[in-house]
Amino acid sequence: MEGVRWAFRCGSWSPTRAEWLLAARCVQREEKERIGQFVFAKDAKSAMAGRLLIRKLVSDKMGIVWDQIRLERTPKGKPVVANPIADAGHQRWSFNVSHQGDYAVLAAEPGVQVGVDVMKTSRPGSSSIPEFFRLMTRQFTEHEWNTIRARGSEWEQLHTFHRHWTLKESFIKAIGTGLGFDLQRIEFHTSPLQIPQAQVCTGTRMHLDGEEEEDWTFEECLLDQHHHVAVALSRGAAPAAAAAATAAEEEEAEREHCQPGLAGRSRPLKFTVLSFSELVSGAVPLSEEDPAYWESFEKKQEAPTRQHNQP
């Protein structure tokens, strides 16, 4: 069964009253309340899109009726499906969501660990790029910093920084260890040097505690010229306490720059950008309409003011 890669462009979504109230009716009450507490509309829209993406996946692929889906969170905050899979014709999927910049994204696979992260390249809000890099020194290895600083302009360096960050975050989210994991333990050897537009590349390799991990595949792509996405995929079990490598299940594929992803798949999956109508297709409201929810949303400022976003 083929996996899923979905994206929703929150940044350009200006929900109508009908859209926002419908979205609010189609998520669980506690999630609706949590989303309503965001100060900025940008964050509320991203969080709402993330929950709708998960519910669409569970409804479409796991065979659970939309209004019967019960989502809970692990102690680390990762969303999980609480419903048992009663239908033998369906199986439980591993899924992960991320939202940052202008997009919310979801990656999912049956029987495969998945982590996903999206980052928009934007200038630091209160410091120069060199100062920002200095503050982030401990997050990357010497090899990774050499790769980042080898790029020409400061903007290209920042773009490469965010590429590495999505790779690290996708792995951390796949193994589910949370913020306590030492990012110096993982090191990425990126390939190709620059990701071509409209392609999904799987040439990047990860080293864990100095040893190359052969059981992990990393899909990288650009949603647009500013948004990097990385998807971490593993057929093995997560390392115990994320401390050791799992046994490789298959021989290492030939290391091309942009090559096939998971075994048995001719090429890695591209992200499909969904419209709002596609996002809520098949949705069944869980509650009555709440006009006050729209009134509260309408009063929110879109986002905090920043001086610099792009070059």
C-alpha positions in Angstrom: 0.0 0.0 0.0 1.4 3.4 -1.0 2.2 6.0 1.6 0.8 9.5 1.9 2.5 12.9 1.5 0.0 15.8 2.0 0.6 19.5 2.4 -1.8 22.4 3.1 -0.7 26.0 2.5 -1.9 27.8 5.7 0.0 31.0 4.9 -2.3 31.8 1.9 -5.5 30.5 3.6 -7.8 33.3 4.6 -10.7 31.2 6.0 -14.2 32.5 5.5 -16.6 32.3 8.4 -18.2 29.1 7.0 -14.8 27.5 6.5 -13.4 28.2 10.0 -16.6 27.2 11.8 -16.8 23.9 9.7 -13.1 23.2 10.5 -13.8 23.8 14.2 -16.8 21.4 14.1 -14.6 18.6 12.6 -12.0 18.3 15.4 -12.3 17.1 18.9 -13.5 19.6 21.6 -10.2 19.7 23.5 -8.3 20.3 20.3 -10.7 23.1 19.2 -10.2 24.7 22.6 -6.4 24.4 22.4 -6.4 25.9 18.9 -8.6 28.8 20.0 -6.0 29.8 22.7 -3.4 30.7 20.1 -2.7 34.4 20.1 -2.0 34.7 16.4 -4.2 33.6 13.6 -1.2 32.1 11.7 -0.6 29.6 14.6 -4.3 28.7 14.9 -4.6 28.0 11.2 -1.5 25.8 11.2 -2.7 23.8 14.2 -6.2 23.4 12.7 -4.7 22.2 9.4 -2.5 19.7 11.2 -5.5 18.1 13.0 -7.6 18.0 9.9 -4.7 16.3 8.0 -4.5 13.6 10.6 -8.3 13.0 10.7 -8.4 12.8 6.9 -5.6 10.2 6.9 -7.3 8.1 9.5 -10.7 8.3 7.8 -9.3 7.6 4.3 -6.7 5.0 5.0 -7.6 3.3 8.3 -11.3 2.9 7.7 -12.5 4.7 10.9 -15.5 7.0 10.4 -14.5 10.7 10.8 -16.8 11.4 13.8 -15.7 8.2 15.5 -11.9 9.0 15.4 -10.4 9.4 18.8 -6.9 11.1 18.8 -4.8 11.2 21.9 -1.2 12.3 22.7 1.7 10.3 24.0 3.6 11.6 27.1 6.0 13.3 24.6 3.0 15.1 22.9 2.9 13.0 19.7 -0.7 12.5 18.3 -1.8 8.9 18.2 -5.0 7.1 17.2 -6.7 5.6 20.2 -9.3 3.6 18.2 -8.7 -0.1 17.8 -8.4 -1.3 14.2 -11.4 -3.7 14.0 -11.5 -4.2 10.3 -9.0 -6.8 9.1 -8.9 -5.0 5.7 -7.2 -2.0 7.3 -3.9 -1.6 9.1 -2.4 0.9 11.5 -0.4 3.6 9.9 2.6 5.5 11.2 2.1 9.2 10.6 3.6 12.5 11.6 2.7 16.1 11.0 4.7 19.4 11.0 3.7 23.0 10.5 6.0 26.0 10.2 6.3 28.9 7.8 3.4 28.8 5.3 2.7 25.0 5.3 1.3 22.2 7.4 2.5 18.8 6.2 1.7 15.1 6.9 3.7 12.0 6.0 2.4 8.6 6.6 3.3 4.9 5.8 1.8 1.6 6.8 4.3 -0.5 8.8 7.1 2.1 8.6 8.3 4.6 11.2 7.8 8.1 9.9 8.9 11.5 11.0 8.5 14.8 9.0 9.6 18.3 9.4 9.1 21.5 7.4 11.0 24.7 7.7 10.8 28.0 6.0 14.1 29.8 5.4 13.8 33.2 7.1 16.2 35.6 8.7 16.6 35.5 12.5 14.3 38.1 14.1 16.7 39.8 16.5 20.3 38.9 15.5 22.6 38.7 12.5 23.1 35.4 10.7 26.6 34.9 12.1 25.4 35.6 15.6 22.4 33.2 15.1 24.9 30.5 14.0 27.0 31.1 17.0 24.0 30.6 19.3 23.2 27.4 17.5 26.7 26.0 17.4 26.0 23.0 19.7 23.1 21.8 17.5 25.3 20.6 14.6 28.6 18.7 14.2 31.8 20.1 12.8 31.1 18.3 9.5 27.6 19.8 9.3 28.9 23.4 10.1 31.6 23.0 7.4 28.9 22.1 4.9 26.7 25.0 5.9 29.5 27.6 5.9 30.9 26.3 2.6 27.9 27.8 0.8 28.4 31.2 -0.8 26.1 33.9 0.5 24.8 34.2 4.1 21.3 33.5 2.7 22.5 30.2 1.0 24.2 29.3 4.3 20.9 29.9 6.2 19.0 27.9 3.6 21.4 25.0 4.1 21.1 25.4 7.9 17.3 25.0 7.7 17.8 21.9 5.4 20.0 20.3 8.1 17.5 21.3 10.8 14.6 19.5 9.0 16.7 16.4 8.7 17.5 16.3 12.4 13.9 17.1 13.5 12.4 14.4 11.1 14.6 11.8 12.8 13.9 12.9 16.3 10.1 12.9 15.5 10.3 9.5 14.0 11.9 7.9 17.0 9.7 9.9 19.4 12.3 10.8 22.0 11.5 14.5 22.3 13.7 17.4 23.2 16.1 15.4 25.4 18.0 13.9 22.5 21.6 15.2 21.9 21.6 16.5 18.3 25.4 16.1 18.2 24.9 12.3 18.2 23.4 12.5 14.7 25.3 13.8 11.7 24.0 14.2 8.1 26.0 13.9 5.0 23.8 15.7 2.5 23.5 14.8 -1.2 23.0 16.4 -3.6 24.5 19.8 -2.6 21.3 21.6 -3.7 17.9 20.0 -4.0 16.3 20.5 -7.4 12.8 22.0 -7.6 10.0 19.4 -8.1 12.2 16.5 -7.2 12.4 14.2 -4.1 16.0 13.3 -3.2 17.1 10.4 -1.0 20.9 10.6 -1.3 21.5 12.0 2.2 22.9 9.6 4.8 22.8 9.8 8.6 25.5 8.8 11.0 24.5 7.9 14.6 27.3 8.0 17.2 29.8 8.0 14.3 28.4 4.9 12.5 26.4 5.2 9.3 22.7 4.1 9.7 21.8 1.9 6.8 18.2 1.3 7.9 17.1 4.9 7.5 16.0 6.7 4.4 15.6 10.5 4.2 13.3 12.0 1.6 14.1 15.7 0.9 12.2 18.2 -1.2 11.2 21.8 -1.6 7.6 22.8 -1.4 8.7 26.1 -2.9 12.0 28.0 -3.0 11.8 28.8 0.7 10.3 25.7 2.3 12.4 22.5 3.0 10.7 19.3 3.9 12.5 16.1 5.2 10.8 12.8 5.8 12.6 10.2 7.9 11.6 6.5 7.2 12.7 3.3 8.8 11.5 -0.3 8.5 13.2 -1.3 11.7 12.3 -0.6 15.3 13.6 2.5 16.9 16.9 2.2 18.6 16.5 1.4 22.3 16.5 4.8 24.0 17.7 6.0 20.6 21.2 4.7 21.6 22.0 2.1 19.0 21.5 1.3 15.4 18.9 -1.3 14.3 19.9 -4.2 12.0 19.6 -3.3 8.3 16.8 -5.1 6.7 17.9 -4.7 3.1 21.2 -4.2 1.2 22.2 -0.6 0.8 20.8 1.0 -2.4 23.1 2.6 -4.9 23.9 6.1 -3.7 22.5 8.3 -6.4 21.6 11.9 -5.7 17.9 11.5 -6.3 17.0 7.8 -6.2 14.2 5.5 -5.3 13.1 5.6 -1.7 11.6 2.6 0.2 12.3 -0.9 -1.2 9.7 -1.9 -3.7 8.8 1.6 -4.6 9.9 2.9 -8.0 10.4 6.5 -6.8 9.8 8.4 -3.6 6.5 10.1 -3.1 6.0 13.8 -3.9 3.8 16.0 -1.6 0.3 16.8 -2.9 -0.8 20.3 -1.9 -4.5 20.1 -0.8 -7.2 22.8 -1.1 -9.5 23.4 1.9 -12.3 21.5 0.2 -10.0 18.5 -0.3 -8.8 18.8 3.3 -12.3 18.4 4.6 -13.7 16.0 2.0 -15.4 13.2 3.8 -15.4 15.2 7.1 -18.3 14.6 9.5 -18.9 17.4 12.1 -18.5 16.4 15.7 -20.3 19.3 17.3 -22.8 22.1 16.7 -21.7 25.4 15.1 -20.1 27.9 17.5 -20.4 31.5 16.2 -18.3 32.8 19.1 -15.4 30.8 17.8 -15.3 32.8 14.6 -15.7 36.0 16.4 -12.6 35.2 18.5 -10.6 34.1 15.5 -11.5 37.2 13.6 -10.0 39.4 16.3 -6.6 37.7 16.1 -3.5 39.4 14.6 -2.2 37.3 11.7 1.4 37.0 13.0 3.9 38.8 15.1 5.7 41.7 13.3 9.1 40.8 11.9 11.6 43.0 10.1 13.2 40.5 7.9 11.9 37.3 6.3 13.6 36.9 2.9 16.7 38.3 1.2 
